[in-house]
C-alpha cells in the first residue's frame, strides 16, 4: 500500500518541494537570460575597428646593431721624468690647451742654483783659457830666440788644452742642467682638453707619477666591436650609418684592428666621425647594418598582435560573412621587431585585412565595421 506523509515528516517534505521549485525557476531564468543575450549580440551594432592590410613579401631586411664608444684620437696620462715637488699647476679639469702650453711645474730652485754655479765656473775657465793661450803664444815667439825653454812652452800649451777640455765639460754640464730645467715644466704634447687631475700642488712626485690626463681635441673616432665574420666584409674608406644621441650620421671606416678584444672576443672597427660632431670621449654610439633575410612573411603593427601560448601570437583577421564583417583568430610567428612594427609569418593570406589596434575590446567572431587605418 502507498505510504503517506505523516504529521512528523510533513514539514520536511514541504521544504524539499519548495527548494525544487526555486531551483527550477532559477534555471529557467538563467536560460532565458542567456538566450536574450545571444539575441542581443546578434542584433547589436557592429563595432567600428581600425584595420590594416597584410602584404606578403619574399624577404625582409634585418637591422643589426653593434654598440661601441667614441674616443679621442689620442689620450695620455702625463707625468714628469724627474722627481721633485709640484710647485704649480696653472690648468684645471676642462682647460683647453695648445701644444707647448705649460700644464704643471716642479720646484726648480736647486737646479737653478747648480746652473748658476756651473755658469760661473765656465766663465772662470774661459778667462783662464784665454790667458793660457796668450801666454803660450808669447812663449812660442820667445822660443825662437832662446829666451824660453821648450819645456816651459810645452807646459803652457798643454795647460791651455786642459783648460779647453774643462770648458767643454762644464758646457756639457750646463746643457744637461738646461735640459733638466726644461723637464721641470710639463708641457702639452698636442692640442687638447685636460680631462683629469691626479696630484695636488705641493705633493712630492716620483719619476713617471701620473699628474693629469690630456685628451686630444677635434674630431672623434668610434671604436665598435663587431663579429670577426662581419669585420671581414667591412671596406676601409667606405661610409657606414652610425646612431649617436638619437641621430643617424655617416662615419668613414678607417681600419679594423687585426686582433680580437680579449673580453668580448670581438674585432674592433675604427670609424672617423664628422668634425662637426662634438661627441664626448666615451659616449655610446651604434653601428647600423642591414641584412636581407629570405623568409616569406609580412609587416604588421605591434598593436595588432595578441600574445598566445608557446611563443606564438594571435591576430584578428576581418572577413565578410554574407552582409556582416566578423573577426577570426589567426596564428602568426614574430620573426623581427622594429620599433612599432613586426615582421610575421603564419596563416594570413596576402591582402588579408587585420584589426590594427584595440584587441582588448574585441573577441573572435565579433561583428565589426572595418575602418582603414
C-alpha positions as CSV (number, residue, x, y, z in Angstrom):
1,X,0.0,0.0,0.0
2,X,1.3,3.5,-0.7
3,X,2.7,5.5,2.2
4,X,1.6,9.0,3.0
5,X,3.5,11.6,4.9
6,X,2.8,11.5,8.5
7,X,2.5,14.6,10.7
8,X,6.1,14.2,11.8
9,X,7.8,14.4,8.4
10,X,5.3,16.7,6.6
11,X,7.4,19.9,7.2
12,X,10.5,18.3,5.6
13,X,8.5,17.3,2.5
14,X,7.2,20.8,2.0
15,X,10.7,22.3,2.3
16,X,12.0,19.9,-0.3
17,X,9.2,20.8,-2.7
18,X,9.9,24.5,-2.2
19,X,13.6,24.1,-2.9
20,X,13.0,22.1,-6.1
21,X,10.6,24.8,-7.3
22,X,13.1,27.5,-6.6
23,X,15.9,25.7,-8.5
24,X,13.6,25.1,-11.5
25,X,12.6,28.8,-11.6
26,X,16.2,29.9,-11.3
27,X,17.4,27.6,-14.1
28,X,14.6,28.8,-16.3
29,X,15.5,32.4,-15.7
30,X,19.2,31.8,-16.5
31,X,18.4,30.0,-19.7
32,X,16.1,32.8,-20.8
33,X,18.8,35.5,-19.9
34,X,21.4,33.7,-22.0
35,X,19.1,33.4,-24.9
36,X,18.2,37.0,-24.7
37,X,21.9,38.0,-24.5
38,X,22.7,35.9,-27.6
39,X,19.8,37.5,-29.5
40,X,21.0,40.9,-28.3
41,X,24.6,40.2,-29.6
42,X,23.3,39.1,-32.9
43,X,21.3,42.3,-33.3
44,X,24.0,44.6,-31.7
45,X,25.5,47.2,-33.9
46,X,28.9,46.2,-35.4
47,X,31.9,47.7,-33.6
48,X,34.0,50.0,-35.7
49,X,37.6,48.9,-35.7
50,X,40.8,50.2,-37.4
51,X,42.3,47.7,-39.8
52,X,45.5,47.3,-41.8
53,X,46.2,45.1,-44.9
54,X,48.7,42.3,-44.6
55,X,51.1,42.1,-47.6
56,X,53.2,39.1,-48.2
57,X,56.8,39.5,-49.3
58,X,59.6,37.0,-50.0
59,X,62.2,38.6,-47.7
60,X,62.8,41.3,-45.2
61,X,65.7,43.5,-44.2
62,X,67.1,42.7,-40.7
63,X,68.7,45.6,-38.9
64,X,71.8,44.6,-37.0
65,X,73.2,46.9,-34.3
66,X,76.7,46.9,-32.8
67,X,77.4,49.1,-29.8
68,X,80.7,51.0,-29.3
69,X,82.1,54.1,-27.8
70,X,83.5,57.4,-29.1
71,X,87.2,58.1,-28.4
72,X,89.7,60.8,-29.0
73,X,92.5,60.0,-31.5
74,X,95.0,60.5,-28.7
75,X,94.7,60.5,-24.9
76,X,97.6,60.2,-22.4
77,X,98.3,60.3,-18.7
78,X,101.2,62.8,-18.4
79,X,103.9,62.9,-15.8
80,X,107.4,64.2,-15.1
81,X,110.6,62.3,-16.0
82,X,112.3,63.7,-12.8
83,X,111.4,63.6,-9.2
84,X,110.5,66.8,-7.3
85,X,107.9,68.9,-5.6
86,X,104.9,70.1,-7.6
87,X,105.2,73.8,-7.4
88,X,102.3,75.0,-9.6
89,X,99.6,73.7,-11.9
90,X,98.0,76.5,-14.0
91,X,95.3,74.3,-15.5
92,X,92.2,72.6,-14.2
93,X,89.8,70.0,-15.4
94,X,88.2,71.1,-18.6
95,X,91.0,73.5,-19.5
96,X,91.6,73.8,-23.3
97,X,95.3,73.9,-24.0
98,X,97.5,74.3,-27.1
99,X,100.6,72.2,-27.9
100,X,103.5,73.5,-25.9
101,X,101.5,75.1,-23.1
102,X,102.8,74.5,-19.6
103,X,100.5,72.2,-17.7
104,X,102.5,71.8,-14.4
105,X,105.8,72.9,-13.0
106,X,108.2,71.3,-10.5
107,X,110.2,73.3,-8.0
108,X,113.5,74.0,-9.9
109,X,115.3,76.3,-7.4
110,X,118.0,73.7,-6.7
111,X,118.7,73.2,-10.4
112,X,118.8,76.9,-11.0
113,X,121.4,77.3,-8.2
114,X,123.5,74.5,-9.8
115,X,123.2,76.1,-13.2
116,X,124.4,79.4,-11.8
117,X,127.5,77.8,-10.2
118,X,128.2,75.9,-13.5
119,X,127.9,79.2,-15.5
120,X,130.3,80.9,-13.1
121,X,132.8,78.1,-13.4
122,X,132.5,78.3,-17.2
123,X,133.3,82.0,-17.1
124,X,136.4,81.3,-14.9
125,X,137.6,78.6,-17.3
126,X,137.1,80.8,-20.3
127,X,139.2,83.5,-18.7
128,X,142.0,81.1,-17.7
129,X,141.9,79.6,-21.1
130,X,142.4,82.9,-22.8
131,X,145.3,83.7,-20.5
132,X,146.9,80.4,-21.1
133,X,146.6,80.8,-24.9
134,X,148.1,84.3,-24.8
135,X,151.0,83.0,-22.6
136,X,151.6,80.1,-25.0
137,X,151.7,82.4,-28.0
138,X,154.2,84.7,-26.3
139,X,156.4,81.8,-25.3
140,X,156.3,80.4,-28.8
141,X,157.6,83.7,-30.1
142,X,160.4,83.9,-27.5
143,X,161.3,80.3,-28.0
144,X,162.8,81.1,-31.4
145,X,165.3,83.5,-29.8
146,X,166.1,81.0,-27.0
147,X,164.6,83.2,-24.2
148,X,162.1,80.4,-23.2
149,X,162.9,76.8,-23.0
150,X,160.9,74.3,-24.9
151,X,159.8,72.6,-21.7
152,X,158.2,75.8,-20.4
153,X,156.4,76.3,-23.7
154,X,155.1,72.8,-23.8
155,X,153.8,73.2,-20.2
156,X,151.9,76.4,-21.1
157,X,150.5,74.9,-24.4
158,X,149.2,71.7,-22.7
159,X,147.7,73.7,-19.8
160,X,145.7,75.7,-22.4
161,X,144.5,72.4,-23.9
162,X,143.5,71.1,-20.5
163,X,141.5,74.3,-19.8
164,X,139.8,73.9,-23.2
165,X,138.7,70.4,-22.3
166,X,137.5,71.5,-18.9
167,X,135.5,74.3,-20.6
168,X,133.8,71.6,-22.9
169,X,132.9,69.5,-19.8
170,X,131.3,72.5,-18.0
171,X,129.5,73.5,-21.2
172,X,128.1,70.0,-21.4
173,X,127.1,70.2,-17.8
174,X,125.3,73.4,-18.5
175,X,123.4,71.8,-21.4
176,X,122.4,68.9,-19.1
177,X,121.1,71.3,-16.5
178,X,119.2,73.3,-19.1
179,X,117.5,70.0,-20.3
180,X,116.7,69.1,-16.7
181,X,115.3,72.6,-16.1
182,X,113.2,72.3,-19.2
183,X,111.8,69.0,-18.0
184,X,110.8,70.7,-14.7
185,X,107.9,72.1,-16.8
186,X,105.2,69.6,-18.1
187,X,104.1,70.8,-21.5
188,X,101.1,69.7,-23.6
189,X,102.3,67.4,-26.4
190,X,99.3,68.3,-28.6
191,X,96.2,70.5,-28.6
192,X,93.6,69.1,-26.2
193,X,91.5,69.3,-23.1
194,X,92.6,68.5,-19.6
195,X,90.3,65.6,-18.5
196,X,91.5,64.8,-15.0
197,X,94.0,66.0,-12.4
198,X,95.6,63.3,-10.2
199,X,98.0,65.3,-8.0
200,X,97.6,68.5,-6.0
201,X,100.1,71.3,-5.8
202,X,102.8,70.8,-3.1
203,X,103.0,67.0,-3.5
204,X,106.3,65.3,-4.0
205,X,106.2,63.1,-7.1
206,X,108.5,60.4,-8.3
207,X,109.5,59.9,-12.0
208,X,106.6,58.7,-14.1
209,X,103.9,59.6,-11.5
210,X,100.6,60.5,-13.2
211,X,99.9,64.2,-12.9
212,X,97.0,64.7,-15.3
213,X,95.1,63.2,-18.3
214,X,95.1,65.1,-21.6
215,X,92.6,64.2,-24.3
216,X,93.2,65.5,-27.8
217,X,90.6,67.9,-29.2
218,X,89.0,67.9,-32.6
219,X,87.2,65.1,-34.4
220,X,86.4,61.9,-32.5
221,X,86.6,58.3,-33.5
222,X,84.1,55.5,-33.0
223,X,85.5,52.1,-31.7
224,X,82.9,49.5,-32.3
225,X,83.1,45.7,-31.7
226,X,81.8,43.5,-34.5
227,X,81.9,39.8,-35.2
228,X,85.0,38.5,-37.0
229,X,82.8,37.3,-39.9
230,X,81.3,40.8,-40.3
231,X,84.7,42.5,-39.9
232,X,85.9,40.6,-43.0
233,X,83.1,42.3,-45.1
234,X,83.8,45.9,-44.0
235,X,85.6,48.0,-46.5
236,X,88.0,50.7,-45.3
237,X,87.2,54.1,-46.7
238,X,83.5,53.4,-47.0
239,X,80.8,55.3,-45.1
240,X,78.5,53.5,-42.7
241,X,75.5,54.7,-40.7
242,X,76.0,55.3,-37.0
243,X,73.4,56.3,-34.4
244,X,74.6,58.9,-31.9
245,X,72.4,60.8,-29.5
246,X,69.3,59.6,-31.4
247,X,70.6,60.9,-34.7
248,X,72.0,58.9,-37.6
249,X,75.3,60.1,-39.1
250,X,77.8,58.8,-41.6
251,X,81.2,57.5,-40.3
252,X,84.0,56.5,-42.5
253,X,85.7,53.2,-41.7
254,X,89.4,53.9,-41.1
255,X,90.6,50.4,-40.2
256,X,89.7,47.1,-38.5
257,X,92.1,46.1,-35.8
258,X,93.9,42.8,-36.6
259,X,93.3,41.3,-33.1
260,X,90.2,40.4,-31.0
261,X,89.2,42.1,-27.8
262,X,90.3,39.6,-25.0
263,X,87.0,40.1,-23.1
264,X,84.3,40.4,-25.8
265,X,86.1,38.3,-28.4
266,X,85.0,40.9,-31.0
267,X,87.0,42.6,-33.7
268,X,87.2,46.4,-33.2
269,X,86.3,48.6,-36.2
270,X,87.5,52.2,-36.0
271,X,85.4,54.9,-37.7
272,X,86.2,58.5,-38.3
273,X,83.3,60.8,-37.2
274,X,82.5,64.1,-39.0
275,X,84.4,67.0,-37.4
276,X,81.2,68.9,-36.6
277,X,80.1,66.1,-34.2
278,X,81.2,67.3,-30.8
279,X,81.0,63.9,-29.2
280,X,82.4,63.5,-25.7
281,X,85.0,60.9,-25.0
282,X,83.4,57.6,-24.1
283,X,79.9,58.3,-25.4
284,X,77.8,55.3,-26.7
285,X,77.5,55.0,-30.5
286,X,75.8,52.3,-32.5
287,X,76.7,50.8,-35.9
288,X,73.6,50.1,-38.0
289,X,73.8,47.5,-40.7
290,X,71.1,45.9,-42.9
291,X,71.0,42.2,-44.0
292,X,68.4,40.7,-46.3
293,X,66.7,37.5,-44.8
294,X,65.0,35.2,-47.3
295,X,61.8,34.5,-45.4
296,X,58.2,34.8,-46.6
297,X,56.0,36.9,-44.4
298,X,54.8,40.5,-43.9
299,X,54.8,43.5,-41.7
300,X,52.1,44.3,-39.1
301,X,51.8,46.9,-36.4
302,X,52.7,45.6,-32.9
303,X,49.3,46.8,-31.7
304,X,47.7,44.2,-34.0
305,X,49.4,41.3,-32.1
306,X,47.8,39.4,-29.2
307,X,50.1,37.1,-27.1
308,X,49.2,33.5,-27.4
309,X,50.7,30.3,-26.0
310,X,54.1,28.6,-26.5
311,X,55.7,31.6,-28.2
312,X,53.1,32.2,-30.8
313,X,51.0,35.3,-31.4
314,X,47.4,35.8,-32.5
315,X,45.8,38.4,-34.8
316,X,42.2,39.1,-35.6
317,X,41.5,38.8,-39.3
318,X,38.4,40.6,-40.7
319,X,36.4,38.6,-43.2
320,X,32.9,39.2,-44.7
321,X,30.1,36.7,-44.0
322,X,27.1,37.5,-46.1
323,X,26.4,41.1,-45.2
324,X,28.4,41.2,-42.0
325,X,32.1,41.6,-41.3
326,X,33.3,39.4,-38.5
327,X,36.7,38.7,-36.8
328,X,38.5,35.4,-37.0
329,X,41.6,34.4,-35.0
330,X,44.8,33.6,-36.9
331,X,48.1,32.4,-35.6
332,X,51.4,34.1,-36.5
333,X,55.1,33.9,-35.5
334,X,57.1,37.1,-35.0
335,X,60.4,37.0,-36.8
336,X,61.6,40.6,-36.5
337,X,60.7,43.6,-34.3
338,X,61.5,47.1,-35.5
339,X,60.0,49.9,-33.5
340,X,56.2,49.7,-33.6
341,X,56.2,47.1,-36.5
342,X,56.7,43.4,-36.5
343,X,57.6,41.0,-39.4
344,X,55.4,37.9,-39.0
345,X,54.6,34.7,-40.8
346,X,51.7,32.4,-40.3
347,X,48.2,31.6,-41.7
348,X,47.4,35.0,-43.0
349,X,46.8,35.3,-46.7
350,X,48.2,38.1,-48.9
351,X,45.8,41.1,-48.8
352,X,44.1,40.0,-45.6
353,X,42.5,42.8,-43.5
354,X,43.6,42.6,-39.9
355,X,42.5,44.5,-36.8
356,X,45.2,47.0,-36.2
357,X,44.5,48.1,-32.6
358,X,42.1,47.8,-29.7
359,X,42.2,44.0,-29.5
360,X,41.3,44.1,-25.8
361,X,37.7,45.1,-26.6
362,X,37.2,42.6,-29.5
363,X,36.6,38.9,-29.4
364,X,36.9,36.4,-32.2
365,X,33.6,36.2,-34.0
366,X,32.5,39.7,-33.2
367,X,30.7,41.8,-35.8
368,X,32.8,44.8,-36.8
369,X,32.8,47.6,-39.2
370,X,36.3,47.9,-40.8
371,X,37.9,51.3,-40.9
372,X,41.0,51.9,-42.9
373,X,43.9,52.9,-40.6
